[in-house]
Amino acid sequence: MTIIDIHPHVISTDMTRYPRAPIGGHQSDWSRDRPVSVEAMIAAMDEAGISKSVLVQASTCYGHDNSYLADSVAAHPERFTGVFSADILAPDAGDTLALWMKKGLTGLRLFTTGSTMPGQADWLDDPRGFPAWSFAESHRLPVCLQMTAKGIPQLARILDRFPGLKVILDHCGRPSLEDGAPYTAAAPLWSLASRQNVFLKLTPRVFQGSRSGKATPESFFGKLLSEFGAPRLAWGSNFPATEGSLRGLLELAQECLASVSAKDREWIFSGTAETFYPALKG
């Protein structure tokens, strides 16, 4: 089976050429303590049997400076495409999006929560960002969202205003799964199931959550597949932000999805990624 990783990060060892500039001013521990360069990423992918990856901007290390990401993709276009970060509230946001697209990056990442930004920022549906959302819609630029379930009402308002947008939620939007089937606590996530332009990333946080409390991988992923369908689900390692080897993170995903049909696993491990990021087919 072809394997595509839709959520790894690369960090350069050259801090002079690629200086740290994290969102919020505080660099994440993982990017400081266990950085993985693009060369090391390729070696890890080869060891794990991963053919291609969608490199996601390490916002907690580089903020909106996507230089290393763009250079990595340009150096290895046969292995990577890239998702860049930008301030969509800036007056020149449209020019910034166009610039990084011209450099070969094919997705936008918006970061409203994370290890260095606890809670959920409230700017997602700020009218100042509407021109950037409109740009992404008209240029078919898919948007990756690092957010919590608290941001889903804001996302819904954006999707109502810009119905042509395609978005994918990091970590499935961080749902609460401990209550187990029928996963009532994850109601905000299920509210997005009818929106066909919303996709989900299955990352180690999700797999670990599927084994917490009363949750089981069989019941959670069974419901997730019935609600969203495999063509809207994609695997992402979150390597090296999540501890462990890339191969080990892939094995975790494969174990948790063991009860899923072979056809659905093909979508999750490669088909959805190629649909969401057509550059992967090149």
C-alpha positions in Angstrom: 0.0 0.0 0.0 1.3 3.5 -0.9 1.8 5.6 2.3 1.6 9.4 2.3 2.2 11.3 5.5 0.1 14.5 5.5 1.5 16.1 8.7 5.2 16.0 9.5 7.4 19.0 10.3 11.0 19.8 9.3 13.5 22.0 11.3 16.8 23.2 10.0 20.0 22.9 12.0 21.2 26.2 10.4 19.8 28.8 12.7 21.6 31.6 11.0 20.0 31.1 7.6 16.7 30.0 9.1 16.3 31.9 12.4 13.6 30.9 14.9 10.6 33.2 15.0 7.8 31.3 16.8 4.2 32.4 17.0 3.6 33.9 20.4 7.4 34.4 20.9 7.9 31.0 22.6 9.5 28.1 20.8 8.0 24.7 21.3 10.1 22.2 23.2 9.9 19.6 20.5 11.4 21.8 17.8 14.2 22.8 20.1 15.0 19.4 21.6 14.4 17.0 18.7 14.6 18.9 15.4 14.5 16.8 12.2 16.0 18.3 9.1 14.6 17.6 5.6 17.5 15.2 5.0 16.7 13.3 8.2 13.1 13.3 7.3 13.8 11.6 4.0 15.8 9.0 5.8 13.0 8.4 8.3 10.5 8.1 5.5 12.6 5.6 3.7 13.0 3.5 6.8 9.2 3.6 7.5 8.2 2.9 3.9 6.6 6.3 3.3 6.7 7.5 -0.3 5.7 11.2 0.0 4.8 13.7 2.6 3.0 17.0 3.0 5.4 19.1 5.1 3.5 21.4 7.4 5.0 24.7 8.6 6.4 24.5 12.1 4.6 27.6 13.4 5.9 27.2 16.9 9.5 27.4 15.6 9.3 29.6 12.5 6.0 31.5 12.8 5.1 32.8 9.4 8.6 32.6 7.9 8.2 29.6 5.5 11.6 29.8 4.0 12.9 26.5 5.2 9.7 24.8 4.2 9.8 26.3 0.7 13.5 25.4 0.2 12.9 21.8 1.4 10.0 21.3 -1.1 12.0 22.9 -3.9 15.0 20.7 -3.3 12.8 17.5 -3.2 9.7 18.0 -5.2 9.4 14.3 -5.9 8.9 13.6 -2.2 7.2 16.7 -0.8 4.6 19.4 -1.1 4.2 22.0 1.6 1.6 23.8 3.7 2.7 27.4 4.7 1.6 29.7 7.5 0.5 33.3 7.2 -1.2 36.2 9.1 -4.5 36.4 7.3 -5.5 39.5 9.2 -2.7 41.5 7.7 -3.7 44.1 5.0 -1.3 42.5 2.5 -2.4 38.9 3.2 -3.4 38.2 -0.3 0.0 39.2 -1.6 1.6 37.0 1.0 -0.5 34.0 0.0 0.4 34.5 -3.6 4.1 34.8 -2.8 4.3 31.4 -1.1 2.2 29.7 -3.7 4.6 31.1 -6.3 7.4 29.4 -4.4 5.7 26.0 -4.9 3.7 25.6 -1.6 0.2 24.2 -2.1 -1.7 24.7 1.2 -2.2 27.3 3.9 -2.0 26.6 7.6 -3.8 28.7 10.3 -2.7 28.2 13.9 -5.2 29.2 16.5 -4.0 26.9 19.3 -1.2 24.5 20.2 1.6 23.7 22.6 2.7 27.3 23.0 -0.8 28.8 22.6 -3.2 27.1 25.0 -6.9 27.8 24.5 -8.6 28.9 21.3 -7.9 32.2 19.6 -11.0 34.1 18.5 -9.8 35.7 15.3 -10.8 32.9 12.9 -13.9 34.6 11.6 -12.6 38.2 12.0 -13.8 40.3 9.0 -10.3 41.5 8.5 -9.5 37.9 7.3 -12.3 37.7 4.7 -10.1 38.9 1.8 -7.6 36.1 2.6 -10.4 33.5 2.9 -11.8 34.7 -0.4 -8.3 34.4 -2.0 -8.0 30.8 -0.8 -11.5 30.0 -2.1 -10.9 31.5 -5.5 -7.4 30.1 -5.9 -8.3 26.6 -4.7 -5.8 26.9 -1.9 -6.8 24.2 0.8 -6.6 25.4 4.4 -5.2 23.3 7.3 -6.5 24.4 10.7 -4.8 23.8 14.0 -7.7 24.5 16.3 -9.9 23.2 19.1 -13.6 22.2 19.1 -14.4 25.6 20.6 -13.5 27.1 17.2 -16.0 25.0 15.2 -18.8 27.6 15.4 -16.4 30.2 14.0 -15.3 27.8 11.3 -19.0 27.1 10.4 -19.6 30.8 9.8 -16.5 31.0 7.5 -17.7 28.0 5.5 -21.2 29.6 5.2 -19.6 32.7 3.8 -17.0 30.9 1.6 -18.7 27.6 0.5 -16.0 26.8 -2.0 -13.2 26.5 0.6 -11.6 23.1 1.4 -10.4 22.8 5.0 -8.7 20.0 6.9 -8.6 19.9 10.7 -5.4 18.9 12.4 -6.0 16.2 15.0 -9.7 16.0 14.0 -10.2 19.3 15.8 -9.1 17.8 19.1 -12.4 16.0 20.1 -13.1 14.6 23.5 -13.4 10.8 23.2 -13.2 9.5 26.8 -16.9 9.0 27.2 -16.9 6.3 24.5 -19.6 5.3 22.0 -21.7 7.1 20.8 -19.1 9.9 21.6 -21.6 12.5 22.6 -18.8 14.8 23.9 -17.5 15.0 20.4 -20.8 16.6 19.1 -19.0 19.6 17.7 -17.0 17.3 15.4 -20.1 15.4 14.3 -21.8 18.8 13.4 -19.3 19.1 10.5 -20.0 15.8 8.9 -22.6 17.1 6.5 -20.1 19.7 5.1 -18.4 17.8 2.3 -15.6 20.3 2.1 -14.4 19.5 5.6 -11.6 16.9 5.9 -9.9 15.4 9.0 -6.4 14.4 9.9 -5.9 11.2 11.9 -2.8 11.9 14.0 -1.2 10.2 17.0 -3.3 12.5 19.3 -6.5 10.9 17.8 -5.2 7.4 17.9 -4.2 7.8 21.6 -7.6 9.3 22.3 -9.3 6.3 20.7 -7.8 4.2 23.5 -8.6 6.5 26.4 -11.4 6.1 28.9 -14.3 4.2 27.4 -13.2 4.8 23.8 -12.0 2.0 21.6 -10.4 2.3 18.1 -13.1 0.0 16.7 -16.0 2.1 17.9 -14.5 5.5 17.3 -13.1 5.0 13.8 -16.2 3.0 12.9 -18.3 6.1 13.8 -15.9 8.5 12.1 -16.0 6.5 8.9 -19.8 6.3 9.0 -20.1 10.1 9.6 -17.4 11.4 7.3 -16.4 8.6 4.9 -12.8 7.4 4.2 -12.3 9.9 1.3 -12.4 12.7 3.9 -9.9 11.2 6.3 -6.1 11.3 6.0 -3.2 10.0 8.1 -0.6 12.4 9.5 2.3 11.5 11.8 3.0 14.8 13.5 6.6 13.7 13.5 8.7 14.8 15.3 6.3 17.0 17.4 4.9 13.7 18.7 7.7 11.7 20.4 8.8 8.4 18.8 10.1 7.2 15.5 8.3 7.9 12.3 8.0 4.2 11.7 6.6 3.7 15.2 3.9 6.4 14.7 2.9 4.8 11.4 2.6 1.4 13.2 0.4 3.0 15.8 -2.0 4.2 13.1 -2.0 0.8 11.4 -2.8 -0.9 14.7 -5.7 1.4 15.5 -7.1 1.0 12.0 -6.7 -2.8 11.8 -10.5 -3.2 11.8 -11.0 -0.8 8.9 -11.4 -2.3 5.4 -8.5 -2.4 3.0 -10.2 0.0 0.7 -10.8 2.6 3.4 -7.2 2.2 4.6 -6.0 3.1 1.1 -8.0 6.3 1.2 -6.7 7.1 4.7 -3.0 6.4 3.9 -2.8 7.9 0.4 -6.0 8.5 -1.6 -7.4 11.4 0.5 -4.0 13.1 0.6 -3.7 13.0 -3.2 -7.2 14.4 -3.5 -6.7 17.2 -1.1 -3.2 18.0 -2.4 -3.1 17.2 -6.1 0.6 18.2 -6.3 1.3 14.8 -4.7 0.3 13.1 -7.9 3.1 14.9 -9.9 
